[in-house]
């Protein structure tokens, strides 16, 4: 990752996929046999999700949109659960249609809604915890009392649902092992009460809370969580709960920041180091960075991220000055907590000097605004991983036989294959918006898009006869080679196409989702358009969908994925 940071000439959010995979592997070694469901909100970056899915992770999703993104990695629906206790009737129904059957709850009202919109679903009830010992306690909005948990799962059983489990969350960035001991005591109490009422859950979800290792607190003191002790308490607690159950009891964890925080970093730059006198007469330095709370460092009011100044590697002692670190926006919240000890930074830094903000991988992408004060979201760069070295380029004439072979592999069994002549005609209609994904001399994917009037689409039974003049770009087809799916390559093609659409003044991108892929596209911002009438050539269940092409305030394209 440091090599990628050093090579970067512009600001970016960098993820080390190998580091994330290694942290996942270490977790599974510490907690063997536990089902790891990555908390997607911590890092909804397609390459990260794909890498974790490839290692065996499932997903904790908080909305139908996150569910669709999880399923897009190729994980089966039974490895995804709806972990948010807050959900509308509509969202319950959407998740159920996407195939999810496991739902969190913490109220009788939610259970009643699940019975109505997700019949036969499996329900696990979240117990409230104090949140003590965590940087973010999560203790008010979520979770119920022991009595309410018993009542809720009895209601689920009586309504035809499966009272499948219990869950807890001890708070995000939990710094104590004691919080886990208290959670296990509460779980044991409720399990015993449920057994007495004839309800025997099949799993316990231990939630999130596992800490990252690279932060300092808001006072500048390095956070040193007792991770070995936490893992020991988890293993002991699971053994105790399993001994209480008359049937085998499975366990789930939902790590988020623990997996990604220390393996993501921001390459930023210095905006300015200033010195000014406060009203009390004390002189104070301020270091303004090009990124802050609204474009990558949302949690900077609670933690301090380590800073590296690669152009000043030998600064020490008198070369350093105490400074308040702040972001670039016109908002007073865009700064480290500055009532405590200042951060010591090189006094000689100049505007434009690179700065590496380490341990910034958690929630950086999630909380990024779309352009607060005109500061655009940071582009993302993923390094490492077991994927091939690929590049995107325009389609060349000798690519068409290879494109046709990929298309036949993808669609022949569904009778949707068009053949090389029709595919070539789509490409000739708009060469600037048709691309292949190439590794070495192998074409491993393609995207064919051409301008088409909104609510219209190509006829699969005939070649394209003319090019249309339209502000609507129709993504006719996108295919990745079967052996390379689930590695984020489709997202790479989509991002490239969306950027091209923005530069070319297209207003919308449309497509026809076939073969049950509407959920996949919904996770990428596409929405059904009820005014479109699809003929049967696209197969049963095909859906015409579209999304706007958004631009940031500086006029450049925003990919939005």
N, C-alpha and C positions, 0 to 999 in steps of 0.2 A: 504493500500500500504506500509506503514511503517513497518508493520509486515513482509511483504514479503521481503522488503529490509533488515531487521534485520536478517531474516532467511537465506538469500542467502550467500553462502560461496564462490561463484565465481562471476565474473562480469556478469551483465545482464541488459537488458533494460526492465523495469517493467511498465506495464500499469494497471491502476485501472479502470476496466470496469464499476463498479458502479458509480465512480466519473464522468466518461464520460457521462453515461446515465443521471445522475443528472444535469450536465451542459446542456445537450440537452433539458431536461424537463424545466429547468429554462428559456432557450432561447424561447421555444415555449410559455411559459407563458407571457414573455415580448412582444412577437410578435405573438399574436394569429391569426390563419388563414393563416400565411405565410408558404409557402412550403420550407422546409429546405432541401437543397441538400449539403451533406457533400463534401468538397473539398478533394478528395481522396489523392492528392499528399502530404497532411499534415501527413497522417498516413495510408499507405496501408497495415495495419496488419489485417489479415483475421478475427480474433476474434473481433477487434474493429469495422470493417465494419459490421460484423454480428450483433453485439449488437446495433449499430445505426440503421441498417435496421429493427431490431426487435422493436425499439422504434417508427418507422415510417418515418425515414429519407429516402430521395432519394440521388442521387449522382451526383456530378459535375465531369465528367471524361475528361481527356486531351488527350486520345489516345485510339485506339481499345483495347490495353491491359488492360487499366483501365476499359473500358466498360465491358470487359469480366469478370473482377473481381467483378464489381458491380453486374452484372447479376447473378454471382455465389452465391450471398447472397440470391437470391430468389426475389429481387425486380423486378417488371415488367419493360420492356424497356421504357415505357412512363414516368417513374420516374428517368430516367437517361438522361442527356443531354451532348452533346459534347461541352464543354465549352472553348476549345482552339481555338483561331482564326487562328492558324498556323496549317495547315493540308494538306497533299498531296492528290492527286486524289485517290491513292490507299487506304489511311486511311479513306477517306470519304466513299468510296465504302464498305470497311470492316465494318465500323460502321453502315452503312445502312443495310447491310446483317444481322448484329446482332440485328436489330430491332429499333435502335435509329432513331428518327425523328426530334429531336430538336438540332439545330446547332448554335453556336455563329459565328459571322463574324465581320469584320471591313474593308472590301474592296470589291470593285466591282469584282475584279479578283476571290476572294474566292467565292462570290455569283455565278459567272458564273460556277465555278467548282462544286458547290453544285447542281446547276440545271442539270449538266451533269451526276453526279454520285449519287445523292440522290433526284430523281424526286419527286416533291410534298412535300418535307420536309418543316418544320417550321424553320424560321430563325429569330434570334434576334441579333441586331447590338450593338456592344460595343462602348460606347462613351469614348473618352480619358478624363482623369482627371489629375490634376497637381501632385498628390501624396504628396503634402505638408502635414506635420503633421504625416506621417507614417515613420516607421523605414526603410521600403523597399517600394519605391514609385511606381514602376511598371508603370512609366509614359511614357516611350519611345517606348517599344516594342509592346504594345497593345493599341487598341482604335483608334477612328477616330474623326474628327470634326463633328459638327452638320450638316453642309452641306453634308459631305460625308455619314453620317448616313442616311439622307433623300434619297440621290441618291442611296445608296446601297439597301435600302428597296423598293424603286421604281423599281430598276432593278430586285429584287427578285420577286415582283408581276408580272412584265412583263414576267419573265422567267418561270412562273407556280409554283413558290414556295409560301409559306405562309409567308408574312411579319408579324411575330407573336409578336415581342417584342423589347425592348431596354434593355441594361445592362450597368452597371458601375462597377468599382473596385477602391476604394479610396486609395488603398495601404495597404500592409500587416502590421499588428500591428499599426493600425491608432489610434493616441493618441488624436485626437480632434473631437468635434462634428461639428465644422465649415466645415470640409471636406465633411460631409454628406449634410449639407445645400447647399453647392455649387453644389454637385452632383444632388440634387433634382431640383435646379434651371435650370441646363443644361437639365435634363430629361423633365422638363415642357416645355421648349422652343422647343425641338425636337418633343415631342408629339403633341404640337399645330401645328407645321409645317406639320407633317404627316397627321393630321386630315384635314388640308386644301387641301391635295392632295388625299383625299379619302381613306387613310390608317388608320385603327383604331386597333392598337396593342391590344392583349388580356392580356399581362403580362409585368411586369418590373422586371428584375433581378438586385437586389441590390448588388450582388457579395459578395466578402469576405471583410476582413479588420477588423472584430471585434477582439479586442485585447485579449491576455492572460493577467493574472493578477499577475504572480509571478516573472517576470523578474526585473533585474536592468539594467540600460543602460551601455554603455561601460565605463563610468566614475565611475560606481559604485552607482549611484543614483537610488533609487527604482522607477520604472515606475508605475504611478498611473493613469491609464486612467479613464476619467469621464464616466463610463459605463452607469450609470443611465441617464445622459444627452444625451448620444449617442442614447439610446433606445427611449427617448422622441422625439428627432429629427427625428428618423426613423418613429415613429408612426405618427407624425405631417406631415412629408413629404409624406407618403403613402396616408394619408387622402386627402392632397392637390391634388396629382396626380389623385386619384380616382375621385375627383370632376371635373376634366378636361375632363374625358373620357365619351363619349356617350354610352359606354357599360361597363359591369362589368370588372374591371381590377384586375388581380391576381398579387401577389408579390412572389418573390423567393429570398432566401438568400443562400450564399455559405460559411458558416463558415468552417474554417479548424483549425488553431491553437487555436481559442477561445474554441473549444470543447475538445481538447486533450492535449494541452501543459501542463497545470497545473495538469494533472492526469497521467503523465508519468514521470519516473525518471530513472536514471542510477545508478546501484550499481557498483562502480568502486573501485579502490584501489590506494594507494600512491605508485608511483614508487620511488620517492626520493624528499626530501626537501634539497636544496643546497644553499650555500651562496658563492658568488664570487664578486670580485671587478671589476667594470666597468672601461673602459679607462679613465673616468674623475675622478677616484678615489673613487667614491661612492660605498659602499657595497650594494649588492642586493640579495634578496632571490628569488629562483625559486622553485615553487611546481610543480613537474611533476606528472601527473595522468596517469592511465592506459588507459584512453579514452580521445579523443580530437576531433579536427575538422573532422578527417577522419573516425572515428568510433563512431559517436553518437552525437557530439556537433558541427555540421557544422556551426551554427550561432554564435559561441563564439567570433567572431571578432566584432559583433554588440551588443550582449547582454551578461550580466553576469548571469549565472544560480546560484541560491542559493546552497551553499555547506554545508553539515552536516558531522561532524566527529564523528561518534557514539562511537568510542573508547576513545574519549577525550571530554566527555560531559561537563566538568566543566572548560574548558580552557577559560580564560578571562584576560583582562588587560595585565599585563606584560608577561603572558603566550603566547600571540599572537604576531606574527611577520608579517610585510607587505611583501607580495610575489606576483610575477607574476605567474599566473596559466597557465600551458601549458600541451599539450598532449604528447604522448610518441614518436611521429614519428620524423624522421630526416628532418623536414620541418619547416622553420621559421614562416610560417603562422599558425602553429598549437599551438596557444596561445591566451589568452585574449589580447585585446588591452592594451598595456603596457606603453603608453605615459601618462596615467592618474593614478589616485589613485590606489594603490595596494590593493589586497584582504588580509584581516587579517586572518591568519591561525594559528593553534596551532604549536608552535615552537618545540614541542616534538614528532610530528608525525614521524612514522618510515615506512620504506618500507614494504608494505603489509597491512598497516592499511586500513580498509574500508572507503570509502567516498561515500556519497549519493549526487548525482547531481539532484536537484529538478527542476520542471517545464521544463523538457527536453522531453516532449512527442511529440512535433510538429517537424516534419521533421527529427527526429533522425533516424528512420528506412529508410526513403526515401533517404537520402543523404549518407547512410552508404556505404563506398567503399567495394570492394570484398576482400580486404586484402592489402591495401597500406602499404608498408614497412614490410609486413609480419604480420601485426596486424589484426587478424581475426575480422569479424563482430560480434557484441554482440548478443548472443542468446536472444530471447524474452520470457518474462513471463507475462501472463495475469492473474490477480487475480480479484475476485468478479464476478459478472454476475449471471444470473439466470440459467446457464447451470448446468447439473449434475456433480458430482464428478466422473470422468471416468479414466480408465487406459487402456493401450494397452498391450496385451500379445499375445503369440503364440496361434494358434488354438489347442484345445484339442479334443479328439475323441468325447466326448459327446456334443460338440458345433455344430456338423454338422446339426442336425435337426433344430436348431435355425437359423443357417446361411441359410438353405434352405427356411425357412419361410420368412426371410427378402428378399431373392432373389426373391421369388415368388411374394411378395407384390410389389416389384419394377418393375418386368419385365413380369408378366403373361399377363397383358393387351396388351403388345406389341408382344406377342408370342415369347419372347426371353428367357424364363425360361428354365434352363437345368435340374433341378432335383438334388436330393441329391447325387446320385451315381456319376454323372459327376463332381459336385463340390468337392466331397471328393477326387476324382482322381487328380484334380488339386492341392489340398493341399498336397497329399502324394508325388507328384512329387517334391515339394520344401517346406518342413515344415518350414524352416528357414526364408521364405519370405511370410508367410501367417499369418495374425493377426486378432484378434477380438478387438473391443472396448467394454468395459464392465463397467456398473455402477451397483454397488451392485451385485446381482446375475443375472442381465439381460444383455444379449448380444444386444447392440444397433447399432452395425455396424461391418463391416469386410472389409478386403482387401486381395485378393488372387493374388499372383504374382508368376511366375515361369520362369526359363530360357527358352528362345525360340530363334531360329535363327532370325536375323533381317529380317523384311518384312514377316515373317510367324507368325501364331497365332493359338490358339486352334480351333478345329472344335466343334461347339456348339451341333452337333447332336450325338457326341460319347464321351465316357470317354477318359481320357489321357491314352495312352498305354505305354509310356516310358518317362523318364526324359531326357531333352536335355542338352548338355554341351555347354553353350554359355555365352558370356560376355554381352549379351542383356537380361535384365530382363523385362518380359512382364507382365504389370499390367492387369490381366485378368478381375478383377471386384473390384469395391469399392462401398459399399452401406451403407447408414446411415438410421436408422429407420425414418419413415415419420414424426413422431411427434417431432423429435429432429433435423430436418434439419434447415439450416440457422443459426447455432450457432458455426460454425468454427470447428465442429468435423471431417468433411471430411478432412480439412486441417491438423488436428492433425495426422490422420492416414497417410496422404501423407508425412508429414515431417518425421514420424517414418520410413516409408518404404524407403524414399530417403536416410536417414542416414544409414540404414542397407545396402542398395545397395552400398553406398560409401565404407563402411567397408569391403564389400565382393568383392571388385574389379570389380564390374559391370561397364561397360562403358556407357551404355545407358539404358533408361527405355522406353518401347513402350507400346501402348495401342490401342484399337479400340474404338473411340468415337461413341456412338449410341444415337439415339433419339434426335438429334439436340444439343448434348453437346459439339461439337467441340469448340465453343466459350469459354465455361467454361475451357476446358483444355488449350486452347491457352493462357488464362490469367495466367496459371501456367507454362508457358515456353514450352509447347509441340507444335510441328509444324508438319503439314501434310507431309507424305512421298509419293510422287507421284508414286514411283515404286511398291507400294503394290497393289495387286489385291484382293478385298474382295468379297467373295461369298455371296449370298443373305440371308444366315441365320442370319446375323447381322442386317438386316433391311435396308430400304431405307435411303440413306444419311449417312451411316456409313463411318467414316474416320479413316484410320490408321495414328497414330501420334507417335512421339517420341521426346525425349530430352536427352541431355548428362547428365551424372552424374558428377557434378563438385566437385572439392576438393579445400580446401584452401591450402595456401603455407606450413602450418605445417603438411599437410598430412591427416588431418581429413576431414570428409565429410561436405560439405556445402549444406544445404538443398535448398536454392535458392527460397523459397516461401515467 
